[in-house]
Each structure stands twice: as structure tokens, then as C-alpha cells.
């Protein structure tokens, strides 16, 4: 089985290449295909290329300045287009990880890989740590669909539910709808309509949730339109970065605080690890016919390997089939996307 990794367009391809090599060494039943500038890939790998790691040369790159649809058509030798072609053209290719332009990855996956039958819009699902040790929460959508109809939100919930089952073995993920209050009547008309659909579904729907409760650990899936979800994700990341920075500043502010930090070194290291988004991998693009993970442009070895690990878990748990079945159970398979 092949996992394709597009290194073009990321901030530090060398670190992604290191993560690919680490994953190849651990997951020996899978072949890793690194797609990008061959000379760069070989220079970073040196002489220690694992037997289950192959290189596909792609000299061109789609950048964040390119218009996604146009670039996909006009840059056939780009690493992303080449990676998607390999994904589509190989029966044993199960998934793609890319650190390139988010717009290009999502557009390419939608247009070239194609949607699962019955999916109105694929959803970008991201993971966040919570106050409960070892528990993560999934936010869907976190940026793929700025304008979303109520029926789209229902499908986002179904796909995110399957995602959390596949990654963490949850039997019935607890689903909440992001809103401005917990009462059923709170929110705009779209939120109220989505609430009714979620309440009538087979999901374990917990009702509305306010943004301040996203990290409590009470929920497994937070459903939202892509605009609100993206604001939520970036607000949490920005707050975490600020708090960690202020904590570090406080620890270094005096001799006494430095001594206290030294005594708390192991606890602080554990906190830093928990807050590190790299450890959870990229955001899964759910609803297309093969597995796609959009990892961070600043991905390092840890996040690249984690993204590959998540592809493997989703594949081994048959998430594509489960999403297809979930569409039938909850919303039917008629495509009403237009």
C-alpha cells in the first residue's frame, strides 16, 4: 500500500522529508512516495533511504500566490498535481499528505479525486487538545466551506464522527454544534435548522456549545461552518501561543522563578508537548474518494509522521466505506450540492 507525500510548497521540505523517512522506518507494510524536487529529497535523505521509500520527481510548485484552479490546470509538473495523479492512478495508493497551499490541496482533491457519492461538500477536520489528558476534539469545518447550508453541517458531523471513530476507536463520539448559546433556540436561522437535523440524526448529539467550552473535553466533535470554525481554531492557537509565551517570560523574570521552573521542568515539558499541534498531524479532508490530509505549511518531522499515521489509521478502519454508509443512514445519497 502506498502513501503519497507532497513536499512542494511547504516552509521546510527538509523536515517533511525527515518525517517521511521516520514513517517509512516504522510502517514497513506501507510504501512512502515522496513527491517533489528529486535532488533536494536525495540530498536530505543521504545514503539512508529506507527500502519502502520511493521518490517521484516533480520540479514545479504551486504556491500560495497561485490561483488554485488555474494552477492545477497549468502546472501539471507541480508536486501536488503529480501526487494526486499517483493517488488516482494507483489502486494500492490509499492516501495523500500535503504541506502545500491549502486552497490548491482542497481544490485538487475535490476536482481530481472527486467526492464520495452523496457528499454535498467535503469538510476539513482539525484536532485540538483538551483539558482531559489524552483526549482530542475535532472541529469540522475549519476552513473548507465558508458558506454552509444546514444539510452540509449535518454531513460534516457524520464525517467527523467517522473520523474520530477511526482514529481513536470511539464507539459514539459526542457531537456539539458551535453556537452563541447552549439553548436550542440560540443562533441564526442556519444554526437552528442544523440543530433540528442533528437532533433527528443517529449521532450522539449533545446540543449547542459555546466557544469557551471547546477545550473542556466534554465533546468529541464540534460542528461549524468553515468561517466560524477557522476563526475558532486560530483563536485557540493564538491564545495558546500567547499563554505559553507569557509563561516562559514569567519563569525567566527572576532568580526565584527560574528555580521554580527548574523544579517543574518535567511538568512544563509535558504541558509543552500537549500544546504542540505538530503532535496531532494535519487536518483531514473528509468526503473525497481517497484519504487526504492537509498538514501545516510549517510541518516538521513529528507532524509529517503523525499525518501519515492518521492516514494509516483511517485506511485500516475503512473510513471511506463508513462515510459512504453514514451518508445513506443520516441524509440519503441524493446530491443536492448545487
N, C-alpha and C positions, 0 to 999 in steps of 0.2 A: 504494500500500500504506500502511496506517495503523498507527501505533504509539501506543498509548494510555498516557498517563502520569497516574497518580492522585497529586495533591499533597496531598490531605487527610490529616491525621493525622501528618504529618512534623514534625520540630522546626523546620525553617526553610524554609517553602514558597518564599520568595523566591529562595533559592539553587537549588532544584529547577527553578523557572521559568526561571532563567538558563541552566541546563543544557539544558532543552528547547529554548530558542531557539538555543543553540550547536549542538545536534544538527541542528535544522531547517536551519540555515545550511550545515552540512557535508553532510548526507544529503538532497539535494534531490529524490531519487526517491521519498522517503517523506514522508507527511503525519503530522505530530505532532499529537496531540489532547490538549490539557491539560485535565484534569478537576478541577474544584474551584470555589471562590468566584470568579465571573467578575470582579467588581470588583477583587479582590486581584490576579488574574492580569493584568488590563489595566493596573493601576497599576504593576506591576513591569516589564511589557514596554514601557510608554510608547508612543511612536509607531513604534517599530521592530519591528513584528510581521512575521516572515517570511511570504511567500505560502503556504508549506506548513505553517503552524501554525494550527490552529483551536482554539476554546475551547468547552468544554461546561460549562455552569453546573450545579454541584451544591452546594447550600447547607449540607448536613449532613455530619457527620464521624463515623466510627466510631473511638472512642478505645481506648486500651489498657485502660481500666477496663470497657469493654463486654464482655459475653459474646459471642464471635464469632458463633455460630449464631443466637442471638436477635437480635443487632444487624443481621445480614444480612437477616433477615426483617422487622424492624421499622423499618429505616431505608432505604427504597427510594430516597430522595433523597440518600443519602450518596455521597461521591465514589467510594468503592470499588465499591459496587453499581452505580452509573451507569457506571463504567468497564468493569466486567465485562459489563454488558448491551450496551455498544457493541462490546466484543470479540466477544461471541457473535452479535450481530445484524448484523455487517458481514462479508461474505465476504472483503473485502480488508483486514480487521484482522488482523495477524499476531501481535501480542504486546502484553503489558501490563507496565508498570513501576509499582511502588507503593512508597511510603515509609511507608505507614501501619502499623497494628497487624499484627504478624506472624501472630498467630493468626487474625485476620479474613481476611487475604490468602490464607493456605493453606486455610482452611475455605471461603472463597468460590470459590477456584479449583477445589477438589475437588468441591464440591456443584453449582456453577453451570456451570463449564466442562466438568467431567467427566474421568474417567480415560481414557487410551488403553486400548484393548482388551487385556486380558492383564496389565495393570499391577496388582499387588496393592496397593501404596501408593506414591503419588508421593514423591519424595525432594528434599530441599533440599540443593543442592550449592554449596559456597562455595570461593573461591580464596584461596590463601596464597602469598606469595613464598617462594623457596627460596635456598639458598646459591649456586646456579648462576645466573649473570646471565641475565635474560630468561625464566627458567623458573618456571612456577607449578605448584602442586599443588592438586588438587581433593579436598576432604573431603566425602564423601557417606555417611551423612546427617549434617547438622549441626544438627538440631533438630526436624524434622517428625514423626519417629516414635520416641518414647521406647522403646517395646517393639517389637522387631522379630524376626520369625521368620527362620531361616536362608535360606529361599527369598526373603524380602524383601531380604536383604543381597546375594544374587546379582543380583537385579534392580537394586538400587542401583548395583552395579558396572557392569552393562550400560549403564544410562542415563548414568552419569558417564563411561564410556568414549566413548560417542557425543558427549557434551558436549565433551570435550577434543579429539576429532577435529574437531568443528565449529569451535571457537574458534581452535585453534592448528594445524590441519592435521596432527596426529599420525597416523601410519599404524597404530601398535599401542601405545596407551598402556599403561604398565606399572602393573599393579594390585596393591595390597597390602591385607591385612586387618589392621586395628588389633587388637593383642593384647598380652598381658603378657610375651611372649617370642617369639623367632623360630622356635622348633622347632614342628613340625607338631602335636604333642600338647599344646601350651600353650593355655590359655584355658578358658572354661567350656564346657558342652555345646553351647550355641548356636554359639559360635565354632568348635568342632571340626566341627559339622555344616556350617556355612557354608564352612569351609575345603574340605571334600570337594566341595561343589557348585561352588565357584570353580575348584578344581583340574580338575574334569571339564568345564568350560565352554570356549568358544572364545576366551576372553580371554587376554591375556598376564599370567597370574597369577604374582606373584613370591613368594607365601607370606605368612607373618605378618610384621608390622612393629611395633616398639616405638615409643611416642610420641616418644621422644627423636630419632628418625630422620625425623620428618615433614618437616623443612625441609632435608634433605640434598640434595634434587634427584634422588635415586635413583628416585623413584616419581612417577607422574603422577596416580594416583588412590588415595586412601585410603578403604577401605570400613569403615563402622562403623554401629552403631545410633545413633539420634538423641541419646540421652542422652550416650554417651561422646564422640560427635563434637562435640556442643555444648560439653562441658567442654574438649575438646582445643582447639577454635577459640578459646574465651575465655581459656584458659590462655596460648596463644601470643600473643594480642592484648595481654593484661595484662603478660606478660613483655616484649614489645617496647616497650610504653609505659613500663614501669619502666626498662628499659635506656637508652632514648632520653632519659628524664628525668635519669637518673644521669650520662649522658654530657654532657648540657648543663650540669649542675651542676658537673661536674669541669672543663669547659672554662672556666667563669667563676670558678673558685675562686682564681685568682692571675693576676698580670700575665703571667707566663711561659706559663701555659696558654692565656690569651687570645690571645697572639701565635701560639702553635702552632695554635690553632683557626683563626685568620685565614689562616695558610699552607695549612691543609687545607680551606678553605671550599668549594671545588668538590667535593671528595670527600665531605665531610659532607652537602652539599646532595643529591648523588647517592644517598647512603645514606638520607636522609630521604625522598626520592621513592620509593625502592624499598620502604620500610617503610610507606608510606602506603596503607592499604587502600582509600581512595577511588578510587585509580587503576584498580582491577580491577573495579569495578562491584559490584552486589549479588549475592545468591545466587539461582541459577536454581532454579525449582520444576519439576523434570522429571517427566514421566509424565502430565501433563494434555494435553488435546487442542489447546490453543494455548500459545504461549510466554508464560511468566510469570516475571518477575524481581522478587524482594523486595529492594529496596535499603535501605540503612541509614536509620533514622529521622533521623539527623544528616546525610543526604546533602547534598553541595554540588554546585556546577556540574560538577566533574570526575567525581564518582561517578555523577551522573544521566546525563551524556553517555556514560560508559563502559557503563552498564547498557543504554542504548538501542543502543549499538554492538554489544553482545553479543547482543541480540535480533536485530539485522540479520544478524549472522554465522550464528546458529543457523538463521534462516529461509532464508538463501541456501544453506546446506548441507543443507537438508531433514531437520533433526534429528527432527522428528515421525515422518516415514516411517522413518527409520533406527532409531529406538527401537522402533517397531512391528515392524520386521523382526527387530531384536535379540531381542525377546521370543520370537518364533517360533523362532529359531535356538537359543537357550540354554535356554528354560524352557517353550516352548509358549505357547498363548494361553488356556488354561483359567483362569478366575478363581477362585482359592482364598482370597480375602481374608477371607471370613467363617468 
